[in-house]
Amino acid sequence: MIERSKIIEILQYWNFWNRKIYTGIPRPTYTNELFRQRKLKEISILTGIRHSGKSTIILQVFEEIIKSGVNPLNTLYINFEEPAFAANLVLDFLSEIYDAYLEQFNPKGKVYIVLDEIQYISSWEKFVRSIYDRNENVKFYITGSSSKLLSKEYGTSLTGRIYTNEIFPLDFREFLQFKNFGGNLSKVIGTGTPDIRNLFLEYMKYGGFPRVVLVEDDFDKSALLKEYYSSIIEKDIAQRHSIKDIRKLKEFCLDVITNISTTYSGYKSVKNIDISQPTANSFIQFLEEAYLINKIDYFSYSFSKMKANPFKAYSIDTGLYNSVSFKFSENIGRVFENLIFLVLRRNKKEIFYWKDDKGKEVDFLIKEGNKIIEAINVCWNLDENNKKREVSGLISAMQEFNLNEAAIVTWDHSSKLNVGDKMIFIKNIFEFIK
């Protein structure tokens, strides 16, 4: 075990105790809410894909907490990816860090603690719960790169004690902020001017990971995305789940992520890369837990019918897809659909896909409660060759789910289409996301 004096020396680098720390470009969508949560006793959880900016965001929150009048010595940030801690990642070490901090500073009043990338400490929730249940004057912020941190891995030990926050790579509005656009961004985006369209194409190609957006050279962007992709597979999937056949895992991941915006199933992967159905199902679950993919199900009021149909997979970031597929121009329609999915996903929509008995399809159905409230198709270039197909799927859905209107999201234009007593709104992407 590391001596307490050495622990404090290592922690000095990550904390605001006696120095300023550069906290990057603000992301107020998240920081404002997390700053508000400082007054809540509940444990604030930040979860999301690796490199999405969780650590930077929580440092920004700490900076705001200190600006509000809190003594910097009342903040403790612990990064469990710190190399000096690598040989000591056990539950007792977590207690040792906390005791070393209290011994060194003896803070008065409320203490704010960040446990960053907590998944490296097995049974960490026991430590957090013990402090929580003793009613110590401590506010916890906890980050992790696995969706399981929000469910199974807590078991019942933290039930009713957590407040969850999901962190995504940059949306297009944040992307423009990182590109130094100011002013009324809804108005800027809504114009769809050539410079905005050019930046949107860059955003589609390289995605929204903060570091990638800030890198200037396209080659460096691609290299960084490949590195991210590999680290997610190796650290958040292979190591986490003790997978021995790394080659087969990588083949599977590539097969799934290069088939975004299409129907997929464990059975399909069995045929594509020769693995067993149970292994394929486990791998799909692991990819979801690591946030590498999101999947949506076919919609039916019949659960058995829903599960009998394949799911559709989407990448959490279009840049990750493009970094391994090398087919951005060829598959731009699929990338565009993936991006619309992410817009809906960030807005916490409950999303499904659907098709009728004649094969007419709808890309996205939005469900609220027990009712379907929206039907959306996505088409990069809507023209006379594909318009009938896109419209017919929506008409069928409107009839099936008693909707008065539906939408087609496209790249280049907006208009309205009357279909009897129903309306289809054709929206260009900039009108859709502004």
Secondary structure, DSSP 8 states (H G I E B T S, - for coil): ---HHHHHHHHHTTSSSSS-----S--HHHHHHHHHGGG-SSEEEEE-STTSSHHHHHHHHHHHHHHTT--GGGEEEEETT-GGGGGG-SHHHHHHHHHHHHHHH---S-EEEEEETGGGSTTHHHHHHHHHHTT-SEEEEEEES-GGGGTGGGTTTTTTSEEEEE--S--HHHHHHHTT--S-HHHHHHH--HHHHHHHHHHHHH---HHHHH---HHHHHHHHHHHHHHIIIIIIIITTT-S-HHHHHHHHHHHHTTTTSEE-HHHHHHHH---HHHHHHHHHHHHHTTSEEEEEE--SSHHHHHHS-EEEEES-HHHHHHHH--TTTTHHHHHHHHHHHHHHHTT-EEEEEE-TT--EEEEEEEETTEEEEEEEE-SS--TTTHHHHHHHHHHHHHHHT-SEEEEEESS--EEEEETTEEEEEEEHHHHH-
